[in-house]
């Protein structure tokens, strides 16, 4: 009598998430003037988080980023904006972060001029984390958090699918899912001649 044994392939291991808080008051000041500030903060397991603010807009880069980007790059949105304080890091099988997800608030004016909860846009920004082998960090994908009920799931999926191979300076981040009226166009400034290959 022969017994057949069905062997099912092992399911692919899902990437893990860990979370850190971004407390700008605990960051090291790299540069400051009347126009804005540049800070170096601590992320997951001490990974650097580089924060900049200027003209009521903010910019964030993650990981072991090239000096040219730290000093000369700015990636944000055309509308006034600010970031949330909770960073979600996506980890590979070795437990190393390869992507970061951060919620940005787009400060659209409300009926009385100031930004309100109803008028404010929310974007989950997926970014590549710089490593010792690749010193680029940039926005990989954008998810309208108000227009998509499953925005967090979408952000994690696109992070897992594209962040590790995304070519900063050569590829444009994509909008994923529905896009409502409260979001804003991405803006960026890269150092002259800087392209990460």
Order of alpha helices (4+ residues) and beta strands (2+ residues): beta-beta-beta-beta-beta-alpha-beta-beta-beta-beta-beta-alpha-beta-beta
